[in-house]
Amino acid sequence: MPLAHRFVAAAIERIGLSDLQDVVSDVLSGRSLLWLAVDDRGVIHGAGVTELVREPTGTVCVIVAWGADDHKRCAPLLTIIEQFARDECCKSVRIIGRDGWSRVLPDYQRKAVILERQL
């Protein structure tokens, strides 16, 4: 995971809803999957972490972290993750992240928001 660490760390730090060490531990133990956006030269342009969450209505593939140097260049990775979710019989793919994702991903609907007040 060293080559993807900066992407995952930046994504987690930006939102602040996950603990980086927990995400790394989940990837290393196999509870979560690490996805890399790599070009033809082998250069990594981004990385994501997913986990399958079982809910009463079915399984959801949750993208818990997604970081990239160039999100447009990494867009094909999302298609691959969505196909993985279909193959795993998931009912949906869920992204937990910045509000800006709603503009970049028009096929995804906003299901909820997270409001927080610092005390």
Backbone torsions as a table, in degrees:
resi	resn	phi	psi	omega
1	MET	NA	-6.4	-177.2
2	PRO	-56.8	-37.7	-177.5
3	LEU	-70.5	-23.4	-178.7
4	ALA	-102.0	-7.0	-172.2
5	HIS	-55.0	-44.0	-176.2
6	ARG	-63.6	-36.4	179.6
7	PHE	-68.2	-46.4	-178.7
8	VAL	-67.1	-43.9	-179.8
9	ALA	-60.9	-43.9	-179.7
10	ALA	-63.0	-41.1	180.0
11	ALA	-64.8	-42.9	-178.2
12	ILE	-69.6	-43.3	-179.6
13	GLU	-64.6	-34.0	-178.0
14	ARG	-66.5	-38.2	-178.0
15	ILE	-92.1	-43.2	177.6
16	GLY	76.4	22.8	179.9
17	LEU	-100.9	-9.7	-179.3
18	SER	-127.4	160.5	175.2
19	ASP	-99.5	124.6	-176.4
20	LEU	-55.6	-44.7	-178.3
21	GLN	-63.1	-37.3	177.2
22	ASP	-65.2	-41.9	179.6
23	VAL	-65.2	-45.0	177.9
24	VAL	-60.5	-45.2	178.8
25	SER	-60.4	-41.5	179.3
26	ASP	-64.4	-38.3	177.6
27	VAL	-67.4	-47.8	-177.0
28	LEU	-65.5	-28.2	179.7
29	SER	-87.9	-10.3	-178.8
30	GLY	91.1	0.8	177.3
31	ARG	-71.3	-27.2	176.8
32	SER	-126.7	159.8	179.4
33	LEU	-111.6	141.4	175.4
34	LEU	-100.5	129.4	180.0
35	TRP	-116.4	136.7	-179.5
36	LEU	-117.9	137.1	172.0
37	ALA	-98.4	108.1	-173.2
38	VAL	-121.7	136.9	178.1
39	ASP	-87.3	-177.7	-176.9
40	ASP	-63.7	-20.8	179.5
41	ARG	-91.2	-1.6	-179.1
42	GLY	87.9	10.7	179.0
43	VAL	-83.4	129.9	179.1
44	ILE	-84.8	124.6	-179.7
45	HIS	-107.7	-9.4	179.6
46	GLY	-177.1	169.3	179.9
47	ALA	-152.0	150.6	176.4
48	GLY	-137.1	159.5	176.7
49	VAL	-127.7	131.2	177.6
50	THR	-122.7	156.1	171.2
51	GLU	-141.6	148.1	176.5
52	LEU	-92.6	126.1	-177.5
53	VAL	-116.4	125.1	178.7
54	ARG	-89.6	123.3	179.2
55	GLU	-119.3	164.5	-179.5
56	PRO	-56.5	-29.4	-178.0
57	THR	-94.9	-0.7	179.2
58	GLY	140.4	-177.7	-177.6
59	THR	-92.1	140.2	178.5
60	VAL	-120.5	136.1	172.4
61	CYS	-91.8	113.1	-176.1
62	VAL	-103.1	125.2	172.6
63	ILE	-87.2	106.8	-175.0
64	VAL	-89.5	-17.5	177.2
65	ALA	-155.1	141.2	176.8
66	TRP	-151.5	115.5	178.6
67	GLY	-131.8	146.1	-177.2
68	ALA	-157.2	154.5	171.0
69	ASP	-77.2	-36.0	-176.9
70	ASP	-141.7	100.9	-175.0
71	HIS	-64.1	-33.3	178.5
72	LYS	-64.6	-38.0	179.4
73	ARG	-68.1	-25.0	-177.7
74	CYS	-93.9	-4.4	-176.6
75	ALA	-54.1	-39.0	179.2
76	PRO	-59.0	-26.5	179.0
77	LEU	-63.5	-34.6	178.9
78	LEU	-63.5	-39.3	177.2
79	THR	-61.5	-39.7	178.7
80	ILE	-66.4	-42.3	178.1
81	ILE	-63.5	-41.3	178.6
82	GLU	-62.3	-39.5	177.7
83	GLN	-67.0	-40.5	175.0
84	PHE	-56.4	-45.0	-179.5
85	ALA	-62.2	-42.1	176.4
86	ARG	-60.0	-45.6	-179.3
87	ASP	-61.4	-29.6	179.0
88	GLU	-90.6	10.1	178.5
89	CYS	62.1	33.3	176.5
90	CYS	-75.2	148.0	177.6
91	LYS	-83.7	-19.5	-179.6
92	SER	-166.5	169.2	170.2
93	VAL	-114.1	130.7	-177.8
94	ARG	-119.3	135.2	177.8
95	ILE	-113.2	128.1	173.8
96	ILE	-108.3	110.7	-175.5
97	GLY	-170.3	-161.6	-177.7
98	ARG	-67.2	155.6	178.2
99	ASP	-60.9	-28.5	-179.5
100	GLY	-58.9	-23.8	178.0
101	TRP	-61.2	-30.3	-178.9
102	SER	-64.5	-28.2	176.7
103	ARG	-79.9	-34.4	-177.1
104	VAL	-79.2	-28.4	-175.7
105	LEU	-118.4	78.1	-175.5
106	PRO	-65.4	-19.7	178.6
107	ASP	-79.5	-7.4	177.9
108	TYR	-99.2	137.7	178.4
109	GLN	-103.0	143.8	175.9
110	ARG	-72.4	120.8	-179.8
111	LYS	-100.6	-24.8	-177.9
112	ALA	-165.7	167.7	172.3
113	VAL	-127.6	158.2	175.2
114	ILE	-113.3	119.5	177.9
115	LEU	-107.1	138.8	-177.9
116	GLU	-143.3	139.9	175.1
117	ARG	-121.3	124.5	177.6
118	GLN	-73.3	134.3	179.0
119	LEU	-110.1	NA	NA
